[in-house]
Amino acid sequence: MKKLLLLSAAMLISITMTAANETIVLRVKGMRCEDCAHKVTTVLKRLPGIDGLQFDLEKRTVSVSFDADKTSADSIRARLAATGRFKSSPYSATEVIRRGMGLQMGDMHCKNCADRITARLTAMEGVDSVAPHVDKQYVFIRYDANKTCKAVIREALQQLGFTPVNYYTSKDISFAYFNIPKEACTEATIEEAIVIDGVDDANVNARRGSLAITYVNTETSADRLLQALKAAGIDATVPPAHECKEGQ
């Protein structure tokens, strides 16, 4: 499974070739991942005059810079339509682009945690709904990708003191949560965790001294992750079982 690195709020993939004199932005149906973006790139590069492509996978858009003397917006859209999979339509910054995502949080222990998360996220522009599941320690969020994005939502949760990572319903995906020294809660630690075989996503939170990991359980395990982290020089430990004090 591909490792997901949230290094920018818009999740942009840029392919720059030469200067151009016109640009169109298209919504591309069916373009959901980097592999899709590469396929769209291959398709469009067959056209003469394509000078640059920039993808926003969260909005599923591609910005196409082109030489109008060699091709046209109609030709670009026709080439995408001919694939049968990547049909396009003009992008509008005012339309609602509904997206949903699940985030696992091993530090969401009780209803109080869920209420804090719900209050914070529903106050954010662009967030439509928040559905926390305390028993499984994850929250599902629906939002308008034209008004907010995954990275902004994750950052808001981190500021609340949680450690969100990708959540999946697949039985092949599991989740691990470790304590690490607060000074080790850095991007460098995230990068060390991400490159471990089987890891899909990783995040840290300095307020809690936590490291959360989503991983493919057919490729690794929580014990092997702990060993790999220690081998990388990260002083990770398994936290004791949480004793919920809600209502006390």
Salt bridges, closest charged atoms under 4 A:
ASP35 OD1 - LYS2 NZ 3.63
GLU95 OE1 - ARG27 NH1 3.00
ASP107 OD2 - ARG208 NE 3.61
ASP115 OD2 - LYS111 NZ 2.81
ASP128 OD2 - ARG98 NH1 2.62
ASP172 OD1 - LYS171 NZ 3.43
ASP201 OD2 - ARG154 NH1 2.89
ASP235 OD1 - LYS230 NZ 3.99
